[in-house]
């Protein structure tokens, strides 16, 4: 069974590659050194430093495996290819809440890159799904737990 490709923006792909490189070149050797030092203290059964370092090593190795998997399946999508007047993957979309007048800007990215604090929303989120394919001045209705919310798209840029 073939695994699905993972969509990335160029920035998101580069960010994960940098994290993978840091884990392999800095974190992995550091934790190996911590384990070696903890082993030198003797009895491993009651050695908290040793157990903490081994746990940290497990986390690092798991993250490395996860990143390698995602990056190997990664597909960098160039948002500049295609109609730039339409909301697509990679777009920065500014929209206005019809009821409150609040304006917000988000970038539409893949699930792995999504980070609401950085104003990056997942392509699979209800908001992004409602925005995709729309153009400036289009009215967008998003069904949220608190009810339907209407937005007007005020700008799109890539």
Backbone bond lengths (Angstrom), bond angles and torsions (degrees), N, CA, C in turn:
res aa  C-N    CA-C-N  psi(-1)  N-CA   C-N-CA  omega(-1)  CA-C   N-CA-C  phi
1 X - - - 1.454 - - 1.525 108.88 -
2 X 1.316 117.17 124.26 1.461 121.62 -178.48 1.525 110.13 -76.72
3 X 1.308 114.18 140.65 1.462 118.98 177.85 1.522 108.98 -83.13
4 X 1.320 115.89 148.53 1.456 121.38 179.88 1.519 110.97 -70.36
5 X 1.330 114.90 150.43 1.457 118.41 175.12 1.525 108.61 -76.20
6 X 1.321 114.96 156.73 1.463 121.42 -177.85 1.526 107.38 -113.61
7 X 1.350 118.20 116.47 1.466 119.69 -179.09 1.524 111.80 -75.45
8 X 1.331 115.20 138.37 1.460 122.54 178.37 1.517 110.33 -136.54
9 X 1.325 115.20 151.31 1.451 119.66 162.40 1.523 105.49 -82.38
10 X 1.315 117.87 162.15 1.467 120.65 179.11 1.526 109.74 -59.85
11 X 1.312 117.87 -42.62 1.465 122.40 -179.84 1.520 111.12 -62.39
12 X 1.321 117.55 -44.00 1.457 121.50 -180.00 1.519 112.23 -65.28
13 X 1.320 116.75 -40.29 1.460 121.22 178.49 1.525 109.83 -64.09
14 X 1.328 116.31 -45.88 1.469 120.80 179.11 1.526 111.35 -62.47
15 X 1.330 117.04 -38.04 1.462 121.69 179.71 1.531 110.76 -62.60
16 X 1.333 116.90 -43.50 1.464 119.99 179.61 1.526 111.57 -70.84
17 X 1.322 117.56 -35.93 1.463 119.96 176.09 1.526 110.58 -62.68
18 X 1.325 116.78 -40.22 1.467 120.95 178.76 1.531 110.35 -65.42
19 X 1.330 117.11 -40.62 1.467 120.06 177.52 1.525 110.72 -63.04
20 X 1.322 117.04 -43.31 1.462 121.14 178.93 1.524 110.65 -61.47
21 X 1.313 116.71 -44.73 1.466 121.02 179.42 1.534 110.97 -62.00
22 X 1.344 116.36 -41.82 1.468 120.98 179.29 1.527 110.91 -63.96
23 X 1.322 116.49 -42.84 1.465 120.23 179.60 1.528 111.13 -62.95
24 X 1.328 116.33 -42.29 1.466 120.26 -178.03 1.527 112.88 -73.17
25 X 1.317 116.72 -40.38 1.474 119.04 -173.72 1.523 114.16 -91.69
26 X 1.327 118.42 -25.32 1.468 120.75 -176.93 1.531 112.51 -112.59
27 X 1.322 116.11 -57.79 1.465 120.88 -172.36 1.528 112.97 -68.73
28 X 1.325 116.58 -46.41 1.469 119.67 -178.58 1.527 111.54 -59.42
29 X 1.345 120.16 -51.50 1.466 119.92 178.61 1.542 112.63 -61.58
30 X 1.332 116.86 -35.87 1.461 120.88 -179.94 1.523 110.98 -63.60
31 X 1.331 117.41 -45.03 1.466 120.06 -178.38 1.527 110.57 -71.50
32 X 1.311 118.50 -32.44 1.468 120.82 175.36 1.529 109.68 -62.97
33 X 1.323 116.20 -40.39 1.465 120.78 177.08 1.531 110.75 -65.48
34 X 1.321 117.59 -40.20 1.468 121.60 177.95 1.530 110.92 -62.20
35 X 1.324 116.88 -40.79 1.469 120.89 178.70 1.524 109.97 -65.09
36 X 1.316 116.56 -44.87 1.465 120.40 179.66 1.526 111.10 -61.11
37 X 1.318 116.32 -42.30 1.468 120.27 179.39 1.527 111.03 -65.91
38 X 1.334 117.07 -41.79 1.461 120.67 179.45 1.525 111.15 -65.63
39 X 1.325 116.75 -35.92 1.475 120.46 178.17 1.532 110.92 -63.64
40 X 1.310 116.13 -34.13 1.467 119.96 -177.72 1.527 112.49 -68.37
41 X 1.329 116.93 -13.89 1.464 120.97 179.68 1.519 112.79 -82.43
42 X 1.322 117.68 0.02 1.467 119.70 174.50 1.505 114.42 103.93
43 X 1.336 116.75 -136.35 1.465 125.80 -171.85 1.536 111.86 -46.92
44 X 1.338 115.74 115.62 1.461 120.49 -176.92 1.526 113.15 -80.58
45 X 1.327 117.54 -20.81 1.465 120.68 -177.64 1.521 112.43 -61.98
46 X 1.321 116.67 -38.89 1.458 120.65 -176.82 1.528 111.98 -113.19
47 X 1.310 116.29 23.14 1.462 121.12 -177.24 1.530 109.41 -97.63
48 X 1.328 116.32 99.52 1.467 121.54 -177.06 1.523 111.96 -64.74
49 X 1.332 117.39 -36.25 1.471 120.60 178.92 1.521 110.71 -61.51
50 X 1.330 115.70 -42.41 1.462 120.88 -179.78 1.534 110.14 -62.94
51 X 1.318 117.09 -47.90 1.470 120.58 -178.06 1.533 111.42 -65.41
52 X 1.329 116.83 -37.95 1.463 120.44 177.81 1.526 110.69 -65.62
53 X 1.317 116.77 -42.33 1.466 120.78 179.56 1.527 110.82 -65.80
54 X 1.320 117.36 -39.68 1.471 120.58 178.60 1.534 110.55 -65.64
55 X 1.322 116.05 -39.00 1.463 119.69 177.88 1.527 110.30 -64.53
56 X 1.322 115.91 -42.74 1.461 121.24 177.46 1.527 110.47 -62.31
57 X 1.321 116.62 -40.40 1.460 121.12 178.72 1.534 110.11 -62.28
58 X 1.309 117.06 -42.22 1.462 120.98 178.35 1.520 111.78 -61.09
59 X 1.329 116.24 -41.82 1.455 120.72 178.40 1.532 110.08 -63.33
60 X 1.331 116.68 -46.93 1.474 121.18 -178.56 1.529 110.65 -62.11
61 X 1.328 116.98 -46.05 1.467 119.97 -179.65 1.524 111.23 -64.07
62 X 1.323 117.15 -37.74 1.459 120.82 176.93 1.513 112.10 -64.72
63 X 1.330 115.78 -41.95 1.469 120.06 179.34 1.527 110.52 -67.02
64 X 1.334 117.51 -39.88 1.464 120.88 177.68 1.527 109.94 -60.58
65 X 1.322 117.25 -46.59 1.467 120.94 179.42 1.526 111.28 -61.63
66 X 1.328 116.71 -41.52 1.461 121.67 179.45 1.527 110.70 -63.53
67 X 1.329 116.52 -47.13 1.462 120.21 179.75 1.523 111.85 -64.02
68 X 1.336 117.05 -42.50 1.462 119.82 179.16 1.522 110.75 -60.99
69 X 1.329 116.76 -40.07 1.464 120.70 178.46 1.530 110.75 -63.42
70 X 1.314 116.56 -50.17 1.467 120.31 -177.09 1.524 111.76 -65.20
71 X 1.324 116.51 -41.58 1.465 119.39 179.84 1.526 111.46 -68.42
72 X 1.330 117.50 -34.20 1.467 119.47 179.13 1.529 111.35 -68.14
73 X 1.325 116.81 -28.22 1.459 121.44 177.95 1.522 112.10 -96.27
74 X 1.344 116.06 0.45 1.454 120.97 -174.71 1.521 113.41 -66.02
75 X 1.308 114.14 139.97 1.450 121.76 175.60 1.527 106.47 -126.84
76 X 1.334 115.89 109.47 1.461 120.14 179.38 1.524 107.70 -78.90
77 X 1.307 115.27 122.69 1.463 121.51 -178.38 1.524 108.40 -105.25
78 X 1.318 115.62 125.05 1.463 121.39 178.82 1.524 108.07 -85.75
79 X 1.329 117.80 110.67 1.466 119.74 -177.08 1.528 113.13 -69.60
80 X 1.324 117.63 -13.24 1.458 119.88 -179.51 1.524 112.40 -79.57
81 X 1.329 117.22 -11.07 1.457 120.42 175.30 1.516 108.46 -83.55
82 X 1.294 116.78 124.66 1.464 120.11 178.99 1.523 111.47 109.36
83 X 1.303 115.07 -174.80 1.459 123.46 -176.53 1.530 110.37 -71.49
84 X 1.317 116.53 113.38 1.464 120.64 -177.78 1.525 112.85 -85.13
85 X 1.305 116.74 0.33 1.466 119.77 175.99 1.517 110.86 -91.52
86 X 1.327 115.92 -1.31 1.457 121.95 -176.39 1.532 109.14 -118.22
87 X 1.327 117.74 144.05 1.461 122.16 178.86 1.528 108.89 -71.27
88 X 1.340 115.06 124.60 1.457 122.10 177.35 1.517 108.29 -142.58
89 X 1.336 115.90 -179.00 1.457 122.12 176.78 1.527 109.43 -54.64
90 X 1.323 116.68 134.40 1.453 122.31 178.36 1.515 114.82 90.46
91 X 1.328 117.49 -9.54 1.463 121.12 -176.99 1.522 111.55 -72.41
92 X 1.320 114.52 145.78 1.463 122.23 167.36 1.526 104.64 -97.30
93 X 1.324 115.89 119.10 1.455 120.86 -175.16 1.521 109.62 -117.54
94 X 1.314 115.50 127.18 1.467 120.74 174.83 1.526 106.50 -107.90
95 X 1.323 115.46 131.97 1.457 120.19 -178.88 1.514 109.78 -142.70
96 X 1.319 114.90 157.15 1.461 122.23 -175.98 1.514 109.79 -117.49
97 X 1.337 115.86 131.37 1.460 121.58 176.66 1.527 108.04 -71.01
98 X 1.319 117.15 122.86 1.464 122.22 -176.49 1.525 112.63 -63.69
99 X 1.324 117.28 -30.32 1.456 120.65 -175.79 1.527 111.95 -85.25
100 X 1.334 117.85 -44.97 1.463 120.96 -173.93 1.527 113.50 -99.21
101 X 1.327 117.25 -20.17 1.465 120.68 -176.51 1.524 113.39 82.07
102 X 1.334 117.42 0.62 1.464 121.14 178.51 1.524 110.14 -67.41
103 X 1.333 114.73 138.66 1.455 119.69 178.44 1.525 109.28 -111.82
104 X 1.329 116.64 138.21 1.457 122.44 -178.91 1.524 108.98 -135.22
105 X 1.342 114.86 151.49 1.456 120.93 175.61 1.518 108.93 -128.45
106 X 1.331 116.32 130.49 1.458 122.81 177.75 1.518 109.44 -135.05
107 X 1.339 115.01 153.33 1.451 120.40 170.73 1.521 107.61 -102.44
108 X 1.323 117.01 139.14 1.459 121.36 178.43 1.524 108.26 -94.01
109 X 1.332 115.72 119.82 1.466 122.48 -174.96 1.532 109.99 -133.48
110 X 1.326 116.65 179.00 1.461 121.48 176.20 1.516 111.42 -73.20
111 X 1.320 115.97 167.13 1.466 121.64 -177.27 1.525 112.52 -56.76
112 X 1.314 117.21 -39.31 1.463 121.36 -176.09 1.523 111.89 -69.32
113 X 1.317 117.12 -33.28 1.469 121.14 -177.94 1.521 113.46 -84.36
114 X 1.313 117.60 -15.56 1.460 121.33 -173.91 1.529 111.35 -58.07
115 X 1.324 115.18 134.45 1.464 122.26 177.66 1.523 107.19 -158.12
116 X 1.303 116.55 104.58 1.465 121.12 -174.16 1.532 111.52 -61.70
117 X 1.350 117.36 -31.58 1.465 119.88 178.63 1.527 111.62 -66.30
118 X 1.335 115.88 -28.23 1.466 121.26 178.46 1.531 111.14 -94.89
119 X 1.324 116.29 6.45 1.457 123.81 179.50 1.525 112.77 61.88
120 X 1.348 114.35 39.17 1.470 121.52 175.04 1.522 107.32 -117.19
121 X 1.337 116.39 120.15 1.460 120.15 -178.64 1.525 110.24 -110.46
122 X 1.316 114.85 149.22 1.456 122.29 -178.19 1.516 111.19 -70.99
123 X 1.324 114.70 140.54 1.459 121.88 175.91 1.525 111.40 -57.10
124 X 1.327 116.98 -26.79 1.464 120.55 -178.16 1.535 113.20 -89.43
125 X 1.331 117.76 -1.04 1.466 120.21 179.56 1.529 110.07 -72.64
126 X 1.333 117.54 153.77 1.470 120.09 179.51 1.535 112.29 -58.48
127 X 1.326 117.37 -38.51 1.460 120.35 179.58 1.524 111.22 -64.56
128 X 1.321 117.33 -48.31 1.465 120.71 -179.39 1.527 110.77 -64.03
129 X 1.326 116.91 -42.24 1.475 119.73 179.15 1.521 110.94 -59.98
130 X 1.337 116.89 -36.17 1.467 120.04 179.35 1.528 111.24 -72.53
131 X 1.341 117.33 -31.59 1.461 120.97 -177.58 1.528 113.64 -79.75
132 X 1.331 116.98 -34.21 1.466 120.70 -174.76 1.528 110.84 -58.97
133 X 1.332 114.16 132.36 1.466 121.12 179.20 1.514 113.69 91.66
134 X 1.315 117.56 -10.62 1.458 121.01 -178.74 1.528 111.03 -87.23
135 X 1.335 115.61 167.39 1.463 122.65 -178.86 1.529 109.82 -127.19
136 X 1.323 115.50 171.93 1.467 120.86 177.86 1.526 109.16 -56.64
137 X 1.317 115.90 139.26 1.463 126.30 -179.33 1.530 113.57 77.53
138 X 1.338 118.23 -1.91 1.460 119.95 175.65 1.523 109.79 -72.77
139 X 1.318 116.02 145.41 1.455 122.77 175.19 1.528 107.57 -91.63
140 X 1.341 116.25 130.65 1.457 121.88 -177.44 1.519 108.47 -120.62
141 X 1.328 116.51 130.10 1.456 120.87 177.23 1.523 108.44 -107.82
142 X 1.341 116.08 124.28 1.456 122.03 -179.56 1.524 107.69 -114.65
143 X 1.330 114.72 127.81 1.460 119.83 178.92 1.525 108.07 -90.97
144 X 1.327 115.02 112.22 1.465 122.21 -178.22 1.526 108.67 -115.38
145 X 1.334 116.60 165.46 1.479 119.07 178.75 1.530 113.53 -55.74
146 X 1.331 116.19 -32.60 1.468 118.60 -179.80 1.529 112.52 -83.26
147 X 1.326 116.79 0.51 1.462 122.03 179.88 1.515 110.61 121.86
148 X 1.297 116.44 -175.10 1.463 121.01 -179.53 1.521 110.70 -78.09
149 X 1.332 114.36 140.88 1.455 121.30 177.54 1.523 106.84 -125.95
150 X 1.326 116.18 136.62 1.455 120.21 179.46 1.521 110.63 -108.80
151 X 1.325 115.25 136.09 1.460 122.68 178.70 1.517 108.92 -127.56
152 X 1.327 115.32 151.97 1.456 121.73 170.97 1.519 107.17 -114.29
153 X 1.324 116.46 129.11 1.456 120.94 179.41 1.524 108.39 -75.85
154 X 1.345 115.94 124.63 1.466 120.01 -178.60 1.521 113.21 -103.49
155 X 1.344 117.78 -25.98 1.467 119.46 175.35 1.517 111.12 -159.84
156 X 1.333 113.55 153.48 1.465 122.17 175.78 1.514 106.64 -136.04
157 X 1.343 115.52 129.12 1.471 118.20 172.40 1.515 110.15 -145.42
158 X 1.312 114.02 159.86 1.477 120.37 -175.99 1.502 111.30 -121.82
